[in-house]
Amino acid sequence: MNQKETFETIPSTVQHCENSYRVLYEINDFTGYCDYRVFKMTGSTKPISQTIHLLTHVDMGDIIEYVHKKTPLCSNNFSEVQMTIREDSKRRLLDFLHSPI
């Protein structure tokens, strides 16, 4: 199992508070989170509206330690781990936002 597959096995929940969301990861004694702010943007020359999900804070040290125990990481994996965290947390946030209530 590679680090991305290991990451996908970690349970998470999404918490909503006003204009922000927290993707919270928890497995055994390991926890971590990614905070997002949501902005609605309208174009200055065209009336196109879009929603922006901006990653504002990350505390994933425990989760990275868990992944390292399952799939040993080295310093060369830093960029890949960062990208995996961003992609996975954003996917989980969008799944939450687009899921039926």
C-alpha positions in Angstrom: 0.0 0.0 0.0 1.4 3.4 -0.9 1.1 6.6 1.1 -1.9 7.9 -1.0 -3.8 4.6 -0.4 -2.9 4.7 3.3 -4.2 8.2 3.5 -7.5 7.2 1.9 -8.1 4.6 4.6 -8.1 7.2 7.4 -11.6 8.2 8.6 -12.6 11.8 8.5 -15.5 14.2 9.3 -16.2 17.6 8.0 -17.3 20.3 10.4 -19.0 23.6 9.3 -18.8 26.9 11.1 -20.0 30.1 9.3 -17.8 30.5 6.2 -15.3 27.9 7.1 -15.0 24.1 7.1 -12.6 21.8 8.9 -11.7 18.4 7.5 -10.9 16.4 10.6 -8.9 13.1 10.4 -8.9 10.7 13.3 -7.5 7.1 13.6 -6.5 5.5 16.8 -4.6 8.2 18.8 -3.6 10.2 15.7 -5.5 13.3 14.7 -5.1 16.1 12.2 -7.1 18.7 10.4 -7.3 21.0 7.3 -9.2 24.3 7.5 -10.9 25.9 4.5 -12.5 29.2 4.0 -15.3 29.6 1.4 -15.5 32.7 -0.8 -18.0 33.6 -3.5 -16.4 35.5 -6.3 -18.0 37.4 -9.2 -16.1 38.4 -12.2 -15.2 42.0 -12.7 -15.9 42.1 -16.4 -18.4 39.2 -16.7 -21.2 38.2 -14.4 -19.7 34.8 -13.7 -19.9 33.6 -10.1 -17.7 30.9 -8.7 -17.0 29.5 -5.2 -13.4 29.4 -4.0 -12.3 26.9 -1.3 -9.1 28.3 0.2 -6.9 26.1 2.4 -6.0 28.4 5.3 -4.5 26.1 8.0 -3.2 22.6 8.3 -2.1 20.6 11.3 -1.4 17.0 10.1 1.7 16.1 12.0 0.1 13.1 13.8 -1.5 11.8 10.6 1.8 12.1 8.7 3.4 10.1 11.6 0.7 7.4 11.2 1.2 7.2 7.4 5.0 7.0 8.1 4.4 4.0 10.3 2.4 2.3 7.7 4.4 3.4 4.6 7.9 4.7 5.5 8.5 8.2 4.2 11.8 10.1 3.7 12.6 13.7 3.1 12.2 13.2 -0.7 8.5 12.5 -0.1 7.7 15.9 1.3 6.2 17.4 -1.8 4.2 14.3 -2.5 2.9 14.2 1.1 1.9 17.9 0.9 0.1 17.3 -2.4 -1.7 14.2 -1.1 -2.9 16.2 2.0 -4.3 19.0 -0.2 -5.9 16.8 -2.8 -7.4 14.4 -0.2 -8.8 17.1 2.1 -10.3 19.0 -0.8 -11.9 15.9 -2.2 -13.4 15.1 1.2 -14.7 18.7 1.5 -16.3 18.7 -1.9 -17.8 15.3 -1.3 -19.4 16.7 1.9 -20.6 19.8 0.2 -22.2 17.9 -2.7 -23.7 15.1 -0.7 -27.5 15.1 -0.2 -28.6 16.3 3.2 
